[in-house]
Amino acid sequence: MRLIHCTQKLLKEMGTPPIETPLSESTEGLGNWYANLLRIERKKCLLFTNEKSLYSFLIPKVLKVNLKNIEEEFLINLSYNLQYEGFGLDVINRVMQEYEDIGFAKTSNRQVLGSMNQLAFEYEVLVEQKEGLGNIRILELNKQINRTIMGALKYRYPIESLRKLFQENY
């Protein structure tokens, strides 16, 4: 089972009880993800970040019904973003198989949370520069964010870390 570590704010909004004792961290594949509920222009947005590569994507304008089907929203948007990044269908299908069984847990890695706070700030700035959520192309914005140097990755790009993970595991 793969985990999505959710912030308290997101867990409360979802109304889903977290797994009490998180399973041991997996060293295979992409591993677990972190999720946070943001508000940009008073609209709910979901930010997902991979714990190993810090590869991230934002889902803007999330409704309550989207939060009830968060696993589906996660998988669909992960697939779209990987396609937009140029990954082949064979890789994407393997990733989808890796996340067939998803559980939810509380956050446990402060370094990933710190990186997510920085990413949230960057998304807000980029949305403001584009003059609002209505003017952004979300796949292009996610691609741009993943080409931002991250200190937690020893000053590498998240997309480079993701490609390295695919080379090692797929």
Secondary structure, 3 states (H helix, E strand, C coil): CEEEEECHHHHHHHCCCCCCCCCCCCCCCCCCEEEEEEEECCEEEEEEEECCCCCEEEECCCCHHHHHCHHHHHHHHHHHHHHHCCCCHHHHHHHHHHCCCEEEEECCCHHHHHHHHHHHHHHHHHHHHCCCHHHCCHHHHHHHHCCCCEHHHCCECHHHHHHHHHHHHC
